[in-house]
Amino acid sequence: MYSRISLLRGRANSFKKLVFVGRKYDLRGGSPLSPGCGLSPINSTTCGRFLGRFWGESRSYSTAGEGESIEYDVVIVGAGPAGLSAAIRLKQICRENDSDLSVCVVEKGAEVGAHILSGNVFEPRALDELLPQWKNEEAPIHVPVSSDKFLFLTKNHAISLPSPFNNKGNYVISLSQLVQWMGTKAEELGVEIYPGFAAGEVLYDNDTVVGIKTNDMGISKDGSKKETFQPGVALKGRITLIAEGCRGSLSETLMKKFNLRERGNGQHQTYALGIKEVWEIEVNKHKPGSVIHTLGWPLDNKTYGGSFLYHMYNRQISLGLVVALDYQNPYLNPYEEFQRFKHHPAIKPLLEGGNVLQYGARTLNEGGFQSIPYPVFPGGAIIGCSAGFLNVPKIKGTHTAMKSGMLAAEAAFSTLHEGSSMEVYWDALRRSWIWEELRQARNYRPAFEYGLIPGLGMSALENYIFKGRLPFTLKHGKPDHEATDVAKQHTPIEYPRPDGNISFDVPTSLHRSNTNHGHDQPPHLHLKDPAVPEQVNLPEYAGPESRYCPARVYEYVPDEEGKLKLHINAQNCLHCKACDIKDPKQNIQWTVPEGGGGPGYSVM
């Protein structure tokens, strides 16, 4: 609902108010000053706590120049499944040991869950361990899997194959709604959650991480300070846990600085882009708990990917296409492939008469076991999808992300209270069911480097016969950005025009994502070399950034002389990170914008 929360600091008896983009909330009167403005249950609690940091509560803080510094025992970046599981587990251990640790979770989304997107067929294994009574605590987990189908699509047919998935006991859910619920559980235990604050910088003390600093707010495009300027806040922790999700900007910085992938003997990470819509369909077509996965059309035999279709609750279905970002053809457009997919004879009849509720996109890790980095750095650890614990053949990573957060929490408590070190997190990971699960699945994804049919054959052998016990481990191919061929090796793809009923143009879909960024702020998408788009990407690769982005952030438009120049529509950004991954020359760097910007998912 809100694009961000900015705190106007002052003395104890000064005028106190919260500033939203375009909205104000006067704490003295307790009522909104503009229509539609109010505080969510989480925000109303956490904003009061945050204000208390500056106006009288006992948390230790200091002022240095224009910046504020607040100290915690543990600072967690990201209020997703991993970050919230870590926070909850830390507070549980404190209660079990009659102790207390101050725990802060900072989240760049305007609300908890606003940036969370996933399929999601949820395996409750980790949740059973973390909150065993979740079924009695109004968790938004209501629809058990009722059927499980696996289809191979040609252009006009759907061929049924034996399903390699075992989804008995799993549930079709909205992950954004689950983390909203987890946020309330964390707060009930005393965790302080601050949505709307983007962690833009890692803080160091002699190469030891000592926390993060949130982005300054109220900076204009030209770098000048606006009237609403507020300096970033230093959140200092004795332990810092990074849970940003796939391709997090801070986690990537830390992995490079401390050579974590090399230290863990991990290969490069591989990625896919998932594009998703939530539809409301006609009641007679809705089958709660029905799960369908597909391979094949519309993707070619050299491109790994597939679709998912999950029947949720209230006539809602979750529909999406996942495209591996090591695709070769620079003319391929994942968004347009998804629009084309919806017109397949096995899919279109289900959607006719329905309407789209929400749209979004996000990258996901596919490197698996081979790409796990050493997750510990001086002063903290990387958890969840920031490290990359997705199980590709299961198409699931929420349960492993949650478990990694729980293990990191136990290591953090042991470090702070028992004098051990965060290296015990690495040891615990390798002893856990995460490690065994990913080890058994390690050869599935790289087998598809040899094409669709060889990949299916190898994965069938792994799944049904050897069950992960093959005496060798396949390696990944080229990094995704290096896999892109030059344009002259391919023919441009002509995609059909959207019909406005089943398929849609990008602006229509973008509106359904509730994406919002302030226009007058520094760009969060940086070109390392501004000349590369026109001198390399356009002539050699036909401008692939205009196609791999599912939000039309990148467009080539003619200048006054008719020459094509790259224009960046940063306000469209869905925070999917595809550009940071797929750009052929790694020339685009994704950084966090002002806190609260980006998509506003609620059912994804």
PLY file of the C-alpha trace (Angstrom):
ply
format ascii 1.0
element vertex 604
property float x
property float y
property float z
element edge 603
property int vertex1
property int vertex2
end_header
0.00 0.00 0.00
2.79 2.36 0.79
5.81 3.02 -1.34
8.02 3.76 1.65
8.21 4.98 5.25
10.55 7.84 6.01
11.20 8.85 9.58
11.58 12.53 10.47
13.93 12.56 13.40
13.68 15.17 16.10
13.76 15.70 19.82
11.36 14.02 22.19
8.84 16.87 22.14
9.24 17.77 18.47
6.62 17.40 15.77
6.47 13.64 15.01
5.09 12.29 11.78
5.62 9.51 9.24
6.06 10.43 5.61
4.83 8.17 2.85
5.33 8.95 -0.82
2.49 11.39 -1.44
0.93 10.71 1.99
1.44 11.88 5.58
0.37 10.38 8.86
0.26 12.70 11.87
1.12 10.70 14.98
-0.34 13.36 17.25
-3.82 13.10 15.81
-3.61 9.43 14.92
-5.49 9.77 11.64
-4.47 9.91 8.01
-4.14 13.30 6.38
-4.99 11.93 2.95
-7.50 9.28 1.77
-6.49 5.65 1.83
-3.57 6.11 4.17
-3.17 3.94 7.23
-0.79 1.57 8.94
-0.77 -2.17 8.36
-0.66 -4.37 11.50
3.07 -4.92 11.04
3.90 -1.34 10.12
1.89 0.17 12.97
3.87 -1.87 15.47
7.30 -1.60 13.92
7.05 2.10 13.14
6.36 2.79 16.78
9.37 0.71 17.73
11.59 2.43 15.19
10.49 5.85 16.41
11.27 4.64 19.89
14.87 4.10 18.88
15.17 7.85 18.53
12.69 9.05 21.14
13.22 7.37 24.44
13.40 3.56 24.27
16.48 1.80 25.57
18.07 0.52 22.34
21.65 1.76 22.05
22.15 4.27 19.28
24.48 7.08 18.40
24.56 10.12 16.15
27.47 10.80 13.86
27.04 13.84 11.65
23.73 13.45 9.83
23.57 9.66 10.23
22.09 7.55 12.97
23.54 4.30 14.29
21.48 1.66 16.09
23.03 -1.44 17.64
21.51 -4.92 17.73
22.81 -8.35 18.54
21.70 -9.69 15.16
20.81 -7.74 12.00
19.02 -9.63 9.23
18.69 -8.24 5.70
15.52 -9.47 4.01
12.11 -10.45 5.39
11.67 -13.52 3.22
11.39 -17.18 4.29
15.07 -17.48 5.25
15.37 -14.16 7.09
12.15 -14.57 9.06
12.93 -18.21 9.90
16.30 -17.09 11.26
14.68 -14.34 13.32
11.98 -16.63 14.73
14.45 -19.39 15.57
16.78 -16.94 17.33
14.00 -15.74 19.58
12.87 -19.31 20.25
16.36 -20.29 21.37
16.49 -17.23 23.60
13.31 -18.35 25.34
14.58 -21.91 25.64
17.74 -20.63 27.32
16.17 -17.86 29.42
18.20 -15.33 27.49
17.56 -12.43 25.15
19.06 -11.14 21.94
17.92 -8.05 20.08
17.02 -9.00 16.51
16.27 -6.57 13.67
15.01 -7.46 10.20
15.24 -4.78 7.51
13.17 -5.23 4.34
13.32 -3.14 1.14
9.70 -3.86 0.19
7.05 -1.41 1.37
5.48 -4.24 3.36
6.55 -7.73 4.36
5.75 -9.93 1.36
5.60 -7.09 -1.17
8.69 -8.37 -3.02
8.02 -12.10 -2.58
7.17 -14.15 -5.67
7.21 -17.92 -6.04
5.20 -20.73 -7.65
4.53 -22.14 -4.94
3.93 -25.78 -4.08
5.08 -25.67 -0.49
6.83 -28.51 1.31
6.15 -27.91 5.04
9.15 -29.86 6.36
11.05 -26.85 7.68
7.88 -25.13 8.94
7.00 -28.30 10.86
10.34 -27.96 12.64
10.12 -24.21 13.17
6.47 -23.76 14.17
5.00 -27.23 14.77
1.57 -25.81 15.64
1.21 -23.80 12.42
-2.02 -25.59 11.46
-3.66 -24.19 14.59
-2.26 -20.67 14.18
-4.11 -19.41 11.09
-1.22 -19.95 8.70
-2.32 -19.18 5.10
-1.78 -22.81 4.08
-5.15 -24.24 3.14
-5.00 -26.15 -0.14
-3.30 -29.58 -0.12
-2.10 -30.94 -3.45
-4.90 -33.06 -4.86
-3.42 -34.16 -8.21
-0.04 -33.98 -9.91
0.39 -34.05 -13.70
3.46 -33.70 -15.92
2.98 -32.81 -19.59
5.21 -32.54 -22.63
3.86 -29.84 -24.92
4.09 -29.61 -28.67
2.55 -26.62 -30.42
-0.91 -28.19 -30.52
-0.80 -31.19 -28.20
-0.10 -32.15 -24.59
1.47 -35.55 -23.99
1.15 -36.97 -20.47
4.39 -38.26 -18.90
5.03 -40.04 -15.60
5.27 -37.35 -12.93
8.73 -37.16 -11.32
7.33 -35.05 -8.48
6.16 -36.37 -5.15
3.88 -33.67 -3.84
1.89 -35.77 -1.41
1.64 -33.76 1.81
2.52 -30.48 0.10
0.32 -27.42 -0.30
-0.44 -24.86 -3.00
0.15 -21.45 -1.39
0.94 -17.79 -1.94
4.45 -17.31 -0.59
3.95 -13.56 -0.20
1.03 -14.30 2.12
3.00 -16.91 4.05
5.83 -14.51 4.83
3.30 -11.88 5.90
2.05 -14.40 8.45
5.61 -15.32 9.44
6.28 -11.63 10.01
3.50 -11.45 12.59
4.86 -14.58 14.30
8.33 -13.04 14.44
7.01 -9.82 15.94
5.05 -11.75 18.56
8.40 -13.16 19.69
9.97 -9.70 19.91
11.67 -9.40 16.50
11.77 -5.84 15.16
10.86 -5.71 11.46
11.34 -2.54 9.41
9.79 -2.73 5.94
10.48 0.08 3.52
14.20 0.35 4.29
16.71 -0.77 1.66
20.09 -2.08 2.82
22.43 -0.31 0.44
25.85 -0.77 2.01
27.79 -3.30 4.09
29.59 -1.82 7.10
33.07 -3.09 7.98
35.52 -2.78 10.82
38.93 -4.06 9.69
37.35 -6.43 7.16
34.82 -7.76 9.65
31.18 -7.08 8.79
29.53 -5.08 11.56
26.14 -4.39 9.99
24.55 -2.51 7.13
23.52 1.01 6.27
20.15 1.81 4.75
19.94 4.04 1.70
19.59 7.76 2.05
16.07 8.94 1.23
15.07 12.14 -0.48
17.91 12.39 -3.02
17.11 13.83 -6.44
18.25 12.38 -9.75
20.99 14.98 -9.90
22.27 13.99 -6.45
20.96 17.02 -4.61
19.06 16.74 -1.35
15.31 17.35 -1.46
13.29 18.84 1.38
12.33 15.30 2.40
15.98 14.19 2.67
16.74 11.70 5.43
20.21 10.15 5.81
20.52 6.39 5.92
20.63 4.60 9.25
23.54 2.36 10.27
22.14 -0.85 11.72
25.05 -2.47 13.51
24.98 -6.10 14.56
27.32 -8.41 16.36
26.15 -10.89 13.72
24.77 -9.93 10.30
22.72 -12.43 8.27
22.14 -11.69 4.57
18.82 -13.05 3.26
18.14 -10.89 0.20
17.00 -13.70 -2.08
18.40 -14.67 -5.46
21.27 -12.47 -6.74
21.17 -10.10 -3.79
23.39 -7.07 -4.27
25.00 -7.25 -0.80
25.46 -11.02 -0.93
27.14 -10.77 -4.33
29.45 -8.08 -2.94
30.36 -10.24 0.04
30.93 -13.36 -2.05
33.38 -11.48 -4.24
35.13 -9.66 -1.40
35.73 -12.81 0.63
36.02 -15.27 -2.33
33.24 -17.37 -0.83
32.37 -19.34 -3.96
36.00 -20.33 -4.45
36.45 -21.10 -0.78
33.47 -23.46 -0.93
34.81 -25.03 -4.14
31.57 -23.92 -5.80
31.07 -23.43 -9.50
29.41 -20.31 -10.87
25.72 -19.93 -10.14
23.20 -20.54 -12.92
19.81 -18.84 -13.05
16.35 -18.87 -14.56
13.71 -16.19 -14.93
10.24 -17.01 -13.65
7.29 -15.01 -14.99
3.99 -15.45 -13.20
0.36 -14.39 -13.21
-2.37 -15.10 -10.70
-5.75 -15.53 -12.36
-9.29 -15.78 -11.08
-11.07 -18.35 -13.24
-14.64 -19.58 -13.64
-15.82 -21.69 -10.73
-16.65 -24.77 -12.82
-13.03 -24.92 -14.05
-11.41 -24.59 -10.64
-9.91 -27.72 -9.04
-8.27 -26.75 -5.71
-4.92 -28.49 -5.25
-4.45 -29.47 -8.90
-0.78 -29.21 -9.92
0.46 -29.29 -13.53
4.02 -28.90 -14.81
5.08 -28.88 -18.45
8.20 -29.11 -20.60
8.63 -28.42 -24.28
6.72 -25.81 -26.30
6.98 -22.83 -26.56
10.71 -23.20 -25.82
13.08 -24.85 -28.30
14.96 -28.04 -27.54
18.13 -26.16 -26.61
16.45 -23.94 -24.01
15.79 -25.35 -20.56
12.55 -24.34 -18.92
8.93 -25.19 -18.37
5.62 -24.02 -17.02
3.60 -24.45 -13.86
-0.14 -24.22 -13.24
-1.37 -24.53 -9.66
-4.99 -24.28 -8.51
-5.05 -22.25 -5.29
-8.13 -21.15 -3.33
-11.06 -18.82 -4.10
-11.03 -19.71 -7.82
-7.43 -18.51 -8.10
-4.73 -20.21 -10.13
-0.99 -19.58 -10.21
0.34 -19.73 -13.76
3.90 -19.19 -14.91
6.78 -19.94 -17.24
10.38 -20.46 -16.13
13.13 -19.87 -18.70
16.75 -20.75 -17.93
18.96 -17.71 -18.53
21.63 -19.71 -20.33
19.50 -19.58 -23.47
21.50 -18.93 -26.62
19.19 -17.00 -28.95
19.44 -13.26 -28.22
16.08 -12.74 -29.95
14.27 -14.88 -27.39
11.88 -12.84 -25.23
10.81 -14.69 -22.04
7.81 -12.39 -21.51
6.51 -12.99 -25.03
7.14 -16.74 -24.71
4.89 -16.71 -21.64
2.15 -14.81 -23.48
2.37 -17.29 -26.35
2.29 -20.25 -23.95
-1.10 -19.19 -22.57
-2.68 -19.76 -25.99
-1.80 -23.47 -26.01
-4.93 -25.64 -26.47
-4.29 -27.28 -23.08
-4.11 -23.91 -21.28
-6.29 -21.35 -23.06
-9.71 -22.92 -22.30
-8.97 -22.74 -18.58
-8.25 -19.01 -18.78
-11.17 -18.00 -21.00
-13.74 -16.09 -18.99
-11.21 -15.37 -16.23
-9.19 -12.31 -15.34
-5.65 -11.58 -14.16
-5.28 -10.43 -10.56
-1.52 -9.90 -10.40
1.64 -10.17 -12.50
5.29 -10.42 -11.53
8.71 -11.85 -12.31
11.79 -12.97 -10.40
15.00 -14.83 -11.09
15.80 -18.06 -9.27
18.97 -20.02 -8.60
19.43 -23.27 -10.52
23.06 -24.09 -9.74
22.17 -26.40 -6.89
24.77 -28.48 -5.07
27.64 -27.58 -7.41
27.22 -23.85 -6.87
26.90 -23.61 -3.09
29.40 -21.03 -1.81
31.11 -21.07 1.53
28.33 -19.17 3.31
30.24 -17.66 6.24
32.07 -14.34 6.20
33.75 -12.49 9.09
30.86 -11.18 11.15
27.99 -13.15 9.67
26.59 -15.48 7.02
24.59 -15.72 3.80
21.36 -17.68 4.03
18.48 -18.82 1.83
18.35 -18.09 -1.89
21.15 -15.54 -1.51
23.38 -18.60 -1.14
21.34 -20.78 -3.52
19.63 -23.81 -1.98
16.89 -24.37 -4.57
16.20 -28.01 -5.42
15.75 -27.87 -9.20
14.04 -31.22 -9.88
11.62 -30.55 -7.03
11.16 -26.94 -8.22
11.25 -25.97 -4.56
13.50 -23.79 -2.47
11.33 -22.34 0.30
11.82 -25.26 2.68
15.59 -25.30 2.18
15.80 -21.51 2.55
13.88 -21.70 5.81
16.05 -24.50 7.15
19.24 -22.62 6.28
17.94 -19.62 8.23
17.19 -21.83 11.22
20.67 -23.35 11.14
22.27 -19.90 10.88
20.22 -18.74 13.87
21.46 -21.63 15.96
25.03 -20.86 14.92
24.56 -17.18 15.75
23.25 -17.96 19.23
26.13 -20.35 19.82
28.59 -17.69 18.66
27.15 -14.91 20.82
26.46 -16.94 23.96
28.88 -19.86 23.90
31.97 -18.39 22.30
31.94 -20.55 19.17
32.12 -19.12 15.64
29.77 -18.85 12.68
31.73 -21.62 10.98
29.45 -24.02 12.85
26.74 -22.91 10.39
28.77 -24.39 7.52
29.27 -27.61 9.48
25.57 -27.79 10.33
24.59 -27.24 6.68
26.71 -30.18 5.55
25.14 -32.42 8.20
21.59 -31.32 7.41
18.93 -32.72 5.12
19.51 -29.67 2.86
22.92 -31.01 1.90
21.73 -34.55 1.26
18.71 -33.39 -0.72
20.77 -31.13 -3.00
23.53 -33.71 -3.39
21.06 -36.30 -4.66
19.62 -33.77 -7.14
23.01 -32.46 -8.32
23.08 -33.93 -11.86
19.55 -33.01 -12.93
20.03 -29.43 -14.15
23.47 -29.76 -15.81
22.22 -32.80 -17.77
20.07 -30.43 -19.83
23.21 -28.68 -21.09
23.18 -31.41 -23.75
19.60 -30.65 -24.88
16.06 -31.52 -23.88
15.97 -35.22 -24.83
19.40 -36.14 -23.32
18.45 -34.14 -20.24
15.19 -36.02 -19.82
17.00 -39.33 -20.23
19.69 -38.52 -17.68
17.24 -37.10 -15.18
15.04 -40.20 -15.50
18.04 -42.43 -14.75
18.94 -40.27 -11.74
15.40 -40.11 -10.39
14.11 -43.64 -10.93
17.21 -45.86 -10.95
20.29 -44.35 -9.32
18.40 -41.96 -6.99
21.32 -39.54 -6.81
23.99 -42.22 -6.31
25.84 -41.85 -9.60
29.60 -41.85 -8.95
30.22 -38.58 -10.78
29.02 -34.98 -10.65
28.25 -33.11 -13.85
29.53 -29.58 -14.24
27.58 -26.56 -15.37
28.23 -25.04 -18.79
29.10 -21.44 -19.47
27.87 -18.68 -17.15
24.50 -17.44 -18.36
25.78 -14.19 -19.83
28.45 -16.01 -21.84
25.90 -18.44 -23.28
24.26 -15.73 -25.42
25.13 -16.10 -29.10
25.74 -13.17 -31.41
22.62 -12.17 -33.32
23.87 -13.18 -36.78
23.68 -16.85 -35.74
19.91 -16.61 -35.28
16.76 -15.38 -36.96
14.54 -12.80 -35.25
11.46 -14.30 -33.58
8.10 -12.88 -34.65
5.74 -12.99 -31.66
1.96 -12.65 -32.07
0.26 -9.48 -30.91
-1.51 -9.80 -27.54
-5.27 -10.22 -27.74
-6.06 -8.38 -24.50
-7.97 -11.35 -23.07
-5.43 -14.16 -22.66
-2.21 -12.37 -23.60
-1.25 -8.81 -22.73
1.29 -6.12 -23.49
3.96 -5.21 -20.96
2.40 -1.95 -19.70
-0.85 -3.77 -18.88
1.01 -6.48 -16.98
3.26 -3.99 -15.24
0.22 -2.16 -13.88
-0.92 -5.44 -12.31
2.37 -5.77 -10.43
1.66 -2.59 -8.41
5.21 -1.47 -9.18
6.15 2.02 -8.10
9.38 3.97 -7.82
9.79 7.65 -7.17
10.79 9.27 -10.48
13.08 11.86 -8.92
15.68 9.61 -7.31
19.15 8.41 -8.33
19.04 5.54 -10.82
19.50 2.11 -9.24
20.51 0.51 -12.54
24.07 1.42 -13.44
25.98 0.97 -16.69
29.62 0.32 -15.90
30.50 1.58 -19.38
27.78 3.75 -20.99
29.19 3.05 -24.45
28.66 -0.73 -24.35
24.93 -0.78 -25.27
25.36 1.10 -28.54
28.84 -0.17 -29.42
28.49 -3.84 -28.43
25.05 -5.03 -27.34
23.08 -3.47 -30.19
25.32 -4.32 -33.18
26.49 -7.73 -31.93
23.52 -9.06 -29.92
20.62 -7.01 -31.36
20.00 -5.30 -28.03
18.98 -8.30 -25.88
18.27 -6.16 -22.80
15.13 -4.91 -24.55
13.86 -8.52 -24.56
15.14 -10.37 -21.49
13.69 -7.74 -19.14
10.05 -8.62 -18.31
9.16 -5.00 -17.45
10.47 -3.06 -20.47
13.03 -1.24 -18.38
15.47 -1.15 -21.31
14.46 0.34 -24.66
16.46 1.45 -27.68
14.98 4.72 -28.93
16.22 7.01 -31.72
17.92 10.28 -30.80
17.66 13.56 -32.74
19.90 12.12 -35.45
17.96 8.89 -35.72
20.62 6.80 -33.96
19.35 4.20 -31.49
20.29 4.92 -27.89
19.55 2.84 -24.79
16.91 4.41 -22.56
16.47 3.01 -19.03
12.97 3.16 -17.52
14.12 2.40 -13.99
10.69 3.15 -12.55
9.37 -0.03 -14.26
11.83 -2.33 -12.47
10.34 -5.48 -10.89
13.59 -6.22 -9.02
13.86 -9.53 -10.88
17.67 -9.11 -11.41
17.64 -10.63 -14.92
19.65 -7.69 -16.29
22.37 -8.13 -13.68
22.69 -11.77 -14.75
22.07 -11.94 -18.52
23.77 -8.84 -19.92
26.39 -10.30 -22.32
29.23 -8.09 -21.08
28.07 -7.89 -17.43
27.79 -4.15 -17.94
24.58 -3.64 -15.94
24.80 -3.45 -12.16
21.58 -3.71 -10.17
21.56 -1.85 -6.85
18.77 -1.16 -4.39
16.62 1.93 -4.98
15.01 3.93 -2.19
13.32 1.65 0.32
9.69 0.84 -0.40
10.06 1.05 -4.18
9.42 -1.84 -6.55
6.52 -4.25 -6.88
3.68 -4.55 -4.42
2.76 -8.23 -4.47
0.01 -9.52 -2.22
-1.00 -12.94 -3.63
2.21 -14.03 -5.37
0 1
1 2
2 3
3 4
4 5
5 6
6 7
7 8
8 9
9 10
10 11
11 12
12 13
13 14
14 15
15 16
16 17
17 18
18 19
19 20
20 21
21 22
22 23
23 24
24 25
25 26
26 27
27 28
28 29
29 30
30 31
31 32
32 33
33 34
34 35
35 36
36 37
37 38
38 39
39 40
40 41
41 42
42 43
43 44
44 45
45 46
46 47
47 48
48 49
49 50
50 51
51 52
52 53
53 54
54 55
55 56
56 57
57 58
58 59
59 60
60 61
61 62
62 63
63 64
64 65
65 66
66 67
67 68
68 69
69 70
70 71
71 72
72 73
73 74
74 75
75 76
76 77
77 78
78 79
79 80
80 81
81 82
82 83
83 84
84 85
85 86
86 87
87 88
88 89
89 90
90 91
91 92
92 93
93 94
94 95
95 96
96 97
97 98
98 99
99 100
100 101
101 102
102 103
103 104
104 105
105 106
106 107
107 108
108 109
109 110
110 111
111 112
112 113
113 114
114 115
115 116
116 117
117 118
118 119
119 120
120 121
121 122
122 123
123 124
124 125
125 126
126 127
127 128
128 129
129 130
130 131
131 132
132 133
133 134
134 135
135 136
136 137
137 138
138 139
139 140
140 141
141 142
142 143
143 144
144 145
145 146
146 147
147 148
148 149
149 150
150 151
151 152
152 153
153 154
154 155
155 156
156 157
157 158
158 159
159 160
160 161
161 162
162 163
163 164
164 165
165 166
166 167
167 168
168 169
169 170
170 171
171 172
172 173
173 174
174 175
175 176
176 177
177 178
178 179
179 180
180 181
181 182
182 183
183 184
184 185
185 186
186 187
187 188
188 189
189 190
190 191
191 192
192 193
193 194
194 195
195 196
196 197
197 198
198 199
199 200
200 201
201 202
202 203
203 204
204 205
205 206
206 207
207 208
208 209
209 210
210 211
211 212
212 213
213 214
214 215
215 216
216 217
217 218
218 219
219 220
220 221
221 222
222 223
223 224
224 225
225 226
226 227
227 228
228 229
229 230
230 231
231 232
232 233
233 234
234 235
235 236
236 237
237 238
238 239
239 240
240 241
241 242
242 243
243 244
244 245
245 246
246 247
247 248
248 249
249 250
250 251
251 252
252 253
253 254
254 255
255 256
256 257
257 258
258 259
259 260
260 261
261 262
262 263
263 264
264 265
265 266
266 267
267 268
268 269
269 270
270 271
271 272
272 273
273 274
274 275
275 276
276 277
277 278
278 279
279 280
280 281
281 282
282 283
283 284
284 285
285 286
286 287
287 288
288 289
289 290
290 291
291 292
292 293
293 294
294 295
295 296
296 297
297 298
298 299
299 300
300 301
301 302
302 303
303 304
304 305
305 306
306 307
307 308
308 309
309 310
310 311
311 312
312 313
313 314
314 315
315 316
316 317
317 318
318 319
319 320
320 321
321 322
322 323
323 324
324 325
325 326
326 327
327 328
328 329
329 330
330 331
331 332
332 333
333 334
334 335
335 336
336 337
337 338
338 339
339 340
340 341
341 342
342 343
343 344
344 345
345 346
346 347
347 348
348 349
349 350
350 351
351 352
352 353
353 354
354 355
355 356
356 357
357 358
358 359
359 360
360 361
361 362
362 363
363 364
364 365
365 366
366 367
367 368
368 369
369 370
370 371
371 372
372 373
373 374
374 375
375 376
376 377
377 378
378 379
379 380
380 381
381 382
382 383
383 384
384 385
385 386
386 387
387 388
388 389
389 390
390 391
391 392
392 393
393 394
394 395
395 396
396 397
397 398
398 399
399 400
400 401
401 402
402 403
403 404
404 405
405 406
406 407
407 408
408 409
409 410
410 411
411 412
412 413
413 414
414 415
415 416
416 417
417 418
418 419
419 420
420 421
421 422
422 423
423 424
424 425
425 426
426 427
427 428
428 429
429 430
430 431
431 432
432 433
433 434
434 435
435 436
436 437
437 438
438 439
439 440
440 441
441 442
442 443
443 444
444 445
445 446
446 447
447 448
448 449
449 450
450 451
451 452
452 453
453 454
454 455
455 456
456 457
457 458
458 459
459 460
460 461
461 462
462 463
463 464
464 465
465 466
466 467
467 468
468 469
469 470
470 471
471 472
472 473
473 474
474 475
475 476
476 477
477 478
478 479
479 480
480 481
481 482
482 483
483 484
484 485
485 486
486 487
487 488
488 489
489 490
490 491
491 492
492 493
493 494
494 495
495 496
496 497
497 498
498 499
499 500
500 501
501 502
502 503
503 504
504 505
505 506
506 507
507 508
508 509
509 510
510 511
511 512
512 513
513 514
514 515
515 516
516 517
517 518
518 519
519 520
520 521
521 522
522 523
523 524
524 525
525 526
526 527
527 528
528 529
529 530
530 531
531 532
532 533
533 534
534 535
535 536
536 537
537 538
538 539
539 540
540 541
541 542
542 543
543 544
544 545
545 546
546 547
547 548
548 549
549 550
550 551
551 552
552 553
553 554
554 555
555 556
556 557
557 558
558 559
559 560
560 561
561 562
562 563
563 564
564 565
565 566
566 567
567 568
568 569
569 570
570 571
571 572
572 573
573 574
574 575
575 576
576 577
577 578
578 579
579 580
580 581
581 582
582 583
583 584
584 585
585 586
586 587
587 588
588 589
589 590
590 591
591 592
592 593
593 594
594 595
595 596
596 597
597 598
598 599
599 600
600 601
601 602
602 603
